[in-house]
Amino acid sequence: MAQDQYRCEECGAMFNSREAREEHNRMTHSIYTCEDCGQTFGSEVELESHNRMAHPERRGMPRR
């Protein structure tokens, strides 16, 4: 493995920077759960979209 590569411990994907690996982990391996119905999403953006559509009465930022 080259010195300038970073491996994702979850899936083994390789990245050229720690920042790129962290972004990958946040977007790919984080699970965001709707507090109202329990549905899960891979990103906060998807959860926010779900909340706007499925729970329009909900206000504020969703929690991870």
N, CA, C and O atoms as a Tinker XYZ file with bonds, in Angstrom:
   256  protein
     1  N      0.851000   -1.179000    0.000000    73     2
     2  CA     0.000000    0.000000    0.000000    64     1     3
     3  C      0.895000    1.240000    0.000000    63     2     4     5
     4  O      1.848000    1.320000    0.776000    81     3
     5  N      0.596000    2.185000   -0.850000    73     3     6
     6  CA     1.364000    3.429000   -0.917000    64     5     7
     7  C      1.169000    4.227000    0.360000    63     6     8     9
     8  O      0.115000    4.155000    0.992000    81     7
     9  N      2.175000    4.978000    0.732000    73     7    10
    10  CA     2.123000    5.754000    1.969000    64     9    11
    11  C      1.019000    6.804000    1.957000    63    10    12    13
    12  O      0.490000    7.155000    3.012000    81    11
    13  N      0.668000    7.308000    0.783000    73    11    14
    14  CA    -0.303000    8.392000    0.724000    64    13    15
    15  C     -1.730000    7.889000    0.539000    63    14    16    17
    16  O     -2.607000    8.666000    0.159000    81    15
    17  N     -1.983000    6.608000    0.800000    73    15    18
    18  CA    -3.329000    6.075000    0.667000    64    17    19
    19  C     -3.906000    5.726000    2.031000    63    18    20    21
    20  O     -3.186000    5.340000    2.952000    81    19
    21  N     -5.219000    5.872000    2.136000    73    19    22
    22  CA    -5.936000    5.612000    3.377000    64    21    23
    23  C     -7.046000    4.615000    3.074000    63    22    24    25
    24  O     -7.816000    4.801000    2.132000    81    23
    25  N     -7.124000    3.572000    3.867000    73    23    26
    26  CA    -8.111000    2.511000    3.653000    64    25    27
    27  C     -9.307000    2.701000    4.595000    63    26    28    29
    28  O     -9.151000    2.997000    5.780000    81    27
    29  N    -10.501000    2.520000    4.026000    73    27    30
    30  CA   -11.719000    2.513000    4.831000    64    29    31
    31  C    -11.774000    1.182000    5.572000    63    30    32    33
    32  O    -11.699000    0.126000    4.944000    81    31
    33  N    -11.899000    1.215000    6.864000    73    31    34
    34  CA   -11.936000   -0.010000    7.649000    64    33    35
    35  C    -13.259000   -0.748000    7.508000    63    34    36    37
    36  O    -13.339000   -1.937000    7.819000    81    35
    37  N    -14.298000   -0.061000    7.043000    73    35    38
    38  CA   -15.607000   -0.684000    6.863000    64    37    39
    39  C    -15.667000   -1.531000    5.598000    63    38    40    41
    40  O    -16.153000   -2.662000    5.631000    81    39
    41  N    -15.169000   -0.986000    4.470000    73    39    42
    42  CA   -15.344000   -1.659000    3.183000    64    41    43
    43  C    -14.053000   -1.873000    2.400000    63    42    44    45
    44  O    -14.074000   -2.523000    1.355000    81    43
    45  N    -12.937000   -1.343000    2.880000    73    43    46
    46  CA   -11.664000   -1.539000    2.217000    64    45    47
    47  C    -11.353000   -0.572000    1.087000    63    46    48    49
    48  O    -10.298000   -0.682000    0.462000    81    47
    49  N    -12.246000    0.373000    0.809000    73    47    50
    50  CA   -11.996000    1.358000   -0.253000    64    49    51
    51  C    -10.748000    2.168000    0.088000    63    50    52    53
    52  O    -10.456000    2.427000    1.256000    81    51
    53  N    -10.021000    2.563000   -0.953000    73    51    54
    54  CA    -8.771000    3.302000   -0.767000    64    53    55
    55  C     -8.944000    4.766000   -1.175000    63    54    56    57
    56  O     -9.648000    5.080000   -2.135000    81    55
    57  N     -8.284000    5.655000   -0.425000    73    55    58
    58  CA    -8.359000    7.091000   -0.673000    64    57    59
    59  C     -6.970000    7.701000   -0.561000    63    58    60    61
    60  O     -6.105000    7.177000    0.141000    81    59
    61  N     -6.766000    8.816000   -1.262000    73    59    62
    62  CA    -5.466000    9.487000   -1.261000    64    61    63
    63  C     -5.294000   10.453000   -0.100000    63    62    64    65
    64  O     -4.190000   10.946000    0.131000    81    63
    65  N     -6.366000   10.733000    0.633000    73    63    66
    66  CA    -6.247000   11.629000    1.781000    64    65    67
    67  C     -7.153000   11.155000    2.915000    63    66    68    69
    68  O     -8.155000   10.474000    2.697000    81    67
    69  N     -6.775000   11.531000    4.109000    73    67    70
    70  CA    -7.587000   11.206000    5.281000    64    69    71
    71  C     -8.948000   11.876000    5.173000    63    70    72    73
    72  O     -9.968000   11.293000    5.540000    81    71
    73  N     -8.955000   13.112000    4.664000    73    71    74
    74  CA   -10.197000   13.860000    4.522000    64    73    75
    75  C    -11.164000   13.155000    3.573000    63    74    76    77
    76  O    -12.364000   13.089000    3.839000    81    75
    77  N    -10.638000   12.629000    2.467000    73    75    78
    78  CA   -11.484000   11.917000    1.503000    64    77    79
    79  C    -12.062000   10.652000    2.141000    63    78    80    81
    80  O    -13.227000   10.318000    1.926000    81    79
    81  N    -11.242000    9.953000    2.924000    73    79    82
    82  CA   -11.736000    8.759000    3.612000    64    81    83
    83  C    -12.819000    9.118000    4.627000    63    82    84    85
    84  O    -13.830000    8.424000    4.734000    81    83
    85  N    -12.606000   10.195000    5.366000    73    83    86
    86  CA   -13.599000   10.609000    6.360000    64    85    87
    87  C    -14.919000   11.009000    5.705000    63    86    88    89
    88  O    -15.993000   10.694000    6.219000    81    87
    89  N    -14.837000   11.704000    4.566000    73    87    90
    90  CA   -16.046000   12.079000    3.832000    64    89    91
    91  C    -16.769000   10.822000    3.334000    63    90    92    93
    92  O    -17.993000   10.727000    3.424000    81    91
    93  N    -16.016000    9.877000    2.820000    73    91    94
    94  CA   -16.587000    8.598000    2.386000    64    93    95
    95  C    -17.297000    7.916000    3.553000    63    94    96    97
    96  O    -18.432000    7.463000    3.409000    81    95
    97  N    -16.643000    7.840000    4.695000    73    95    98
    98  CA   -17.249000    7.187000    5.860000    64    97    99
    99  C    -18.527000    7.892000    6.293000    63    98   100   101
   100  O    -19.519000    7.245000    6.627000    81    99
   101  N    -18.496000    9.202000    6.286000    73    99   102
   102  CA   -19.671000    9.961000    6.708000    64   101   103
   103  C    -20.837000    9.739000    5.745000    63   102   104   105
   104  O    -21.977000    9.563000    6.174000    81   103
   105  N    -20.547000    9.748000    4.444000    73   103   106
   106  CA   -21.602000    9.636000    3.446000    64   105   107
   107  C    -22.047000    8.184000    3.214000    63   106   108   109
   108  O    -23.212000    7.942000    2.900000    81   107
   109  N    -21.150000    7.239000    3.364000    73   107   110
   110  CA   -21.440000    5.853000    2.996000    64   109   111
   111  C    -21.805000    4.983000    4.183000    63   110   112   113
   112  O    -22.682000    4.126000    4.074000    81   111
   113  N    -21.154000    5.186000    5.303000    73   111   114
   114  CA   -21.318000    4.251000    6.407000    64   113   115
   115  C    -22.083000    4.817000    7.606000    63   114   116   117
   116  O    -22.310000    4.104000    8.583000    81   115
   117  N    -22.476000    6.073000    7.542000    73   115   118
   118  CA   -23.281000    6.631000    8.617000    64   117   119
   119  C    -24.742000    6.288000    8.360000    63   118   120   121
   120  O    -25.191000    6.264000    7.214000    81   119
   121  N    -25.457000    6.033000    9.399000    73   119   122
   122  CA   -26.876000    5.737000    9.268000    64   121   123
   123  C    -27.652000    6.793000   10.045000    63   122   124   125
   124  O    -27.417000    7.021000   11.231000    81   123
   125  N    -28.571000    7.423000    9.350000    73   123   126
   126  CA   -29.424000    8.442000    9.936000    64   125   127
   127  C    -30.826000    7.862000   10.040000    63   126   128   129
   128  O    -31.376000    7.375000    9.052000    81   127
   129  N    -31.405000    7.914000   11.232000    73   127   130
   130  CA   -32.702000    7.306000   11.495000    64   129   131
   131  C    -33.746000    8.376000   11.769000    63   130   132   133
   132  O    -33.513000    9.300000   12.549000    81   131
   133  N    -34.902000    8.243000   11.119000    73   131   134
   134  CA   -36.016000    9.159000   11.355000    64   133   135
   135  C    -36.569000    8.905000   12.751000    63   134   136   137
   136  O    -36.928000    7.776000   13.087000    81   135
   137  N    -36.636000    9.941000   13.549000    73   135   138
   138  CA   -37.136000    9.812000   14.918000    64   137   139
   139  C    -38.638000    9.569000   14.949000    63   138   140   141
   140  O    -39.163000    9.082000   15.951000    81   139
   141  N    -39.338000    9.901000   13.867000    73   139   142
   142  CA   -40.792000    9.743000   13.837000    64   141   143
   143  C    -41.237000    8.350000   13.410000    63   142   144   145
   144  O    -42.174000    7.802000   13.989000    81   143
   145  N    -40.580000    7.766000   12.402000    73   143   146
   146  CA   -41.058000    6.492000   11.863000    64   145   147
   147  C    -40.010000    5.387000   11.846000    63   146   148   149
   148  O    -40.337000    4.238000   11.548000    81   147
   149  N    -38.739000    5.712000   12.164000    73   147   150
   150  CA   -37.699000    4.700000   12.243000    64   149   151
   151  C    -37.033000    4.333000   10.930000    63   150   152   153
   152  O    -36.117000    3.510000   10.925000    81   151
   153  N    -37.460000    4.914000    9.815000    73   151   154
   154  CA   -36.818000    4.635000    8.527000    64   153   155
   155  C    -35.385000    5.144000    8.572000    63   154   156   157
   156  O    -35.116000    6.178000    9.183000    81   155
   157  N    -34.456000    4.425000    7.927000    73   155   158
   158  CA   -33.052000    4.808000    7.958000    64   157   159
   159  C    -32.581000    5.305000    6.595000    63   158   160   161
   160  O    -33.113000    4.918000    5.555000    81   159
   161  N    -31.561000    6.180000    6.629000    73   159   162
   162  CA   -31.023000    6.815000    5.430000    64   161   163
   163  C    -29.511000    6.866000    5.529000    63   162   164   165
   164  O    -28.951000    6.824000    6.624000    81   163
   165  N    -28.849000    6.956000    4.379000    73   163   166
   166  CA   -27.403000    6.975000    4.326000    64   165   167
   167  C    -26.791000    8.339000    4.496000    63   166   168   169
   168  O    -25.579000    8.452000    4.679000    81   167
   169  N    -27.609000    9.399000    4.439000    73   167   170
   170  CA   -27.064000   10.742000    4.606000    64   169   171
   171  C    -28.084000   11.632000    5.299000    63   170   172   173
   172  O    -29.285000   11.362000    5.292000    81   171
   173  N    -27.574000   12.690000    5.891000    73   171   174
   174  CA   -28.441000   13.653000    6.559000    64   173   175
   175  C    -29.345000   14.350000    5.545000    63   174   176   177
   176  O    -30.488000   14.681000    5.859000    81   175
   177  N    -28.844000   14.572000    4.341000    73   175   178
   178  CA   -29.641000   15.212000    3.287000    64   177   179
   179  C    -30.856000   14.351000    2.942000    63   178   180   181
   180  O    -31.964000   14.866000    2.792000    81   179
   181  N    -30.644000   13.043000    2.818000    73   179   182
   182  CA   -31.765000   12.141000    2.534000    64   181   183
   183  C    -32.780000   12.149000    3.665000    63   182   184   185
   184  O    -33.985000   12.135000    3.413000    81   183
   185  N    -32.314000   12.171000    4.900000    73   183   186
   186  CA   -33.213000   12.223000    6.050000    64   185   187
   187  C    -34.000000   13.522000    6.060000    63   186   188   189
   188  O    -35.203000   13.515000    6.320000    81   187
   189  N    -33.337000   14.632000    5.782000    73   187   190
   190  CA   -34.036000   15.923000    5.731000    64   189   191
   191  C    -35.109000   15.919000    4.651000    63   190   192   193
   192  O    -36.215000   16.412000    4.873000    81   191
   193  N    -34.794000   15.369000    3.489000    73   191   194
   194  CA   -35.764000   15.288000    2.401000    64   193   195
   195  C    -36.960000   14.430000    2.822000    63   194   196   197
   196  O    -38.110000   14.800000    2.587000    81   195
   197  N    -36.683000   13.305000    3.432000    73   195   198
   198  CA   -37.742000   12.434000    3.940000    64   197   199
   199  C    -38.635000   13.185000    4.920000    63   198   200   201
   200  O    -39.860000   13.109000    4.833000    81   199
   201  N    -38.022000   13.907000    5.850000    73   199   202
   202  CA   -38.798000   14.636000    6.847000    64   201   203
   203  C    -39.695000   15.690000    6.207000    63   202   204   205
   204  O    -40.833000   15.886000    6.634000    81   203
   205  N    -39.182000   16.369000    5.182000    73   203   206
   206  CA   -40.003000   17.379000    4.493000    64   205   207
   207  C    -41.206000   16.738000    3.815000    63   206   208   209
   208  O    -42.303000   17.296000    3.833000    81   207
   209  N    -41.002000   15.570000    3.219000    73   207   210
   210  CA   -42.072000   14.906000    2.475000    64   209   211
   211  C    -43.016000   14.103000    3.379000    63   210   212   213
   212  O    -44.236000   14.203000    3.240000    81   211
   213  N    -42.474000   13.329000    4.281000    73   211   214
   214  CA   -43.275000   12.406000    5.081000    64   213   215
   215  C    -43.790000   13.013000    6.373000    63   214   216   217
   216  O    -44.819000   12.583000    6.895000    81   215
   217  N    -43.084000   14.009000    6.895000    73   215   218
   218  CA   -43.439000   14.596000    8.186000    64   217   219
   219  C    -43.355000   16.123000    8.092000    63   218   220   221
   220  O    -42.506000   16.733000    8.742000    81   219
   221  N    -44.230000   16.746000    7.289000    73   219   222
   222  CA   -44.103000   18.194000    7.056000    64   221   223
   223  C    -44.274000   19.035000    8.325000    63   222   224   225
   224  O    -43.851000   20.190000    8.360000    81   223
   225  N    -44.883000   18.474000    9.352000    73   223   226
   226  CA   -45.066000   19.202000   10.596000    64   225   227
   227  C    -43.762000   19.299000   11.406000    63   226   228   229
   228  O    -43.662000   20.106000   12.330000    81   227
   229  N    -42.791000   18.494000   11.064000    73   227   230
   230  CA   -41.512000   18.446000   11.770000    64   229   231
   231  C    -40.679000   19.679000   11.448000    63   230   232   233
   232  O    -40.594000   20.082000   10.288000    81   231
   233  N    -40.076000   20.270000   12.443000    73   231   234
   234  CA   -39.209000   21.437000   12.240000    64   233   235
   235  C    -37.864000   21.182000   12.908000    63   234   236   237
   236  O    -37.760000   20.360000   13.819000    81   235
   237  N    -36.832000   21.894000   12.448000    73   235   238
   238  CA   -35.499000   21.785000   13.044000    64   237   239
   239  C    -34.666000   20.748000   12.318000    63   238   240   241
   240  O    -35.132000   20.077000   11.397000    81   239
   241  N    -33.434000   20.635000   12.751000    73   239   242
   242  CA   -32.477000   19.721000   12.127000    64   241   243
   243  C    -32.705000   18.300000   12.626000    63   242   244   245
   244  O    -32.922000   18.082000   13.818000    81   243
   245  N    -32.655000   17.338000   11.715000    73   243   246
   246  CA   -32.763000   15.933000   12.161000    64   245   247
   247  C    -31.530000   15.519000   12.932000    63   246   248   249
   248  O    -30.448000   16.064000   12.716000    81   247
   249  N    -31.676000   14.592000   13.801000    73   247   250
   250  CA   -30.558000   14.097000   14.606000    64   249   251
   251  C    -30.116000   12.761000   14.067000    63   250   252   253
   252  O    -30.924000   11.978000   13.567000    81   251
   253  N    -28.850000   12.510000   14.168000    73   251   254
   254  CA   -28.260000   11.270000   13.700000    64   253   255
   255  C    -28.500000   10.173000   14.703000    63   254   256
   256  O    -28.076000    9.038000   14.489000    81   255
